[in-house]
Amino acid sequence: MNTLSGIVAVIDKYFNTDRFDVDPTFGKYLPIVYDSIGFDWQHFFEKKFTKRCDGLMIRGCNDVSDIYCATFLSDFVLETFLRLAKRGSLLFTHHPIDMECGNPMGAWGKGFIAPDPKLLLEARMMNHSIYSCHTPLDIHETISTNQAICQALGGEIVDHIMEAKYGYGGMISMISETNTYGLIGKLVEIFGIPYVDFEGRRNCSITKVAIVAGGGDRVKYMEEAEQKGAEAYITGEVHHHIDTDYGRMRYTEMLNYAEETKMSLVGVSHAASEFLVLRTQLSTWLRNTFHLDVYPIDESVWWS
């Protein structure tokens, strides 16, 4: 039987989580989100998690029966997990909170939001565990959100973009020649989404693409990709559809850039772009490493 302590130690080591003092994104937003609903997260979650905002959030039974994977820690994911899980199951998420990113053909989103604390309490009472891995999964050299997209496209990594303290947030990849319409069709198939968010130019020939899973909707990232020869830019969000003043400012910036870029800008939804690695590379690694059943949990809708 795999122990929770043993599994966490292996995951922590593989993704080198200890090199992060605090997650660059959720170190900022997680306290704001949980504090806003009056949830005493600093006492509810594991002490190490409250400092780092990555790693083991909730410690359940030490004998782990199986593993579930999901992008966001949403009410839907928690309800699905609680319905399907056995005693002592482990839920692995990419985000430690939920996120409404907005729908390019519908309503704008609220941004980061907290899951229902009652569902977190039920998970703990059922002796389940929850582990979250954000930036370490985004930038890992072998298993990462961007690597999974590159692999699904049959691509070859030739360069990187978005250099940060711990690594690169995006990559440049060579793919088999296609055009904008062919690329969109391929991405719809890979991610199982009903449609993409599109801006920019429709190109007749595309062999070099930039890949930025999640929130790649920043003009400076796109400009860097274009300077390195990318003919298409694949990301979770082309537009920042968050219903705030900041979100609307970012949306306007993107519209202005889209009029001048020569790239095809293709968004596949924040959730779907980051779920692919959980469904493919990570699930395979977890099964092979721990010899447990692994069950990916899709979001109820990818654009929300």
Secondary structure by P-SEA (a helix, b strand, c coil): cccaaaaaaaaaaaaccccccccccccccaaaaaaaaccccccccccccccccccccccccccccbbbbbccccaaaaaaaaaccccbbbbbbcccbbbbcccccbbbbcccccccaaaaaaaaaabbbbbbbcccccccccccaaaaaaaaabbbbcccccccccccccbbbbcccccaaaaaaaaaaaaccccccccccccccccbbbbbccccccaaaaaaaaaaccccccccccccccccaaaaaaaaaaaaaaaccccbbbbccaaaaaacccccaaaaaaaaaccbbbbbbbcccccc
